[in-house]
Amino acid sequence: MATKDALVQALQEIIAPLIEADGGELYLVFHENDEVKLHLAGTCSGCPGAALTSRGVISPTLRSLNPQLRVVVTTGYLIPSGAERIQAAERMA
């Protein structure tokens, strides 16, 4: 089981920078035991590449923390209630 801290760290250090580079926004909607729900907004809303990003980048990255993790990614302009915005971790120069 991936802890929320490990999950958020992976989201901030690996996934959020990639999403933000294309003008997107990443939100953590839900995390419990072996399930995580994320939401992509901004330029990711309605983008055909969002599915590829989910299958090719987000899921494999998070499953490296927990192979049994169920990853659900939604997209859209409306951000789910209670979702937490995840932004790229600041890097030291």
N, C-alpha and C positions, 0 to 999 in steps of 0.2 A: 504494500500500500504506500503510495506517495503521500508524504505530508504536504499540507497546504504551503508551508514555507518553501519546500523543494520545488513544488509546482509553480509557485509565484516566481521563484528565482529563475527557473527555466523560461517562463513566459517573458520576464523582464529582460533577460540576457540574450535569448536566442530568437524567440518568435516576435515579440513586439518591435524590435528594430527592423525586421523584414517587413512587417505590416505597415509600420510608419513610413518606411522608405517610399512606399507607393501611395501615401496619403490616407492610409486606413487607420482605423482605431480598433483596439482589442479590449474586450470586456470579459471578465470572469463572472459568470452568471451563477454557477453552482459548483460546489465540490464536496463530495462525500464518499468515503470509502473508495470504491473502484469506479467512480463515475465523475466526469467533469463536463460542464457545459460552458461553452465559450460563445461569444457573439462578435461578429465582425461588422463594423459600421464605417462611416466615412466613404472613401472611394471604393471600399470593398463591397458596399451595398449593391447588390445586383450584378456584380462583376462575375463573368464566367470563370475567371481564374480563381475565385474563392474556393471552389470545390477542389481544384488541384492543390491549392495551398493547404487546405484541410487534410487531404489524403496524403500528399507528398511531403509536407513539412510539419504541420502541427501534430497530427496523430503519431508519426514515428518518433518525434522528439519527446512527447509526453509518455509514450509507451516505453521509452528507454528507462524511465523512472519506475514504471510499473507495467509489465507486459499484459496484465489483465485489465488495464484501465479502459473503460468505455468513454470515448471522446465524442461529444456531440457539438457540432459547430453550426450556428445559424448566422444568417446575414440579414441586413435590412437597416433602414433609417431609424426605425423605432427601437430604442434600447430597452431591453427587458427591465422591469422594475427590480430595484435592488442590485443591479449589476455593478461591479467594481471595475473602473477603468484601470487597465494595466498599461503602463508606459515603459519605454525602454529605460534600462538602468543607465545612469550617467556614468560615463567612462572617464577615468583619470587620464589626463594628457601626458 
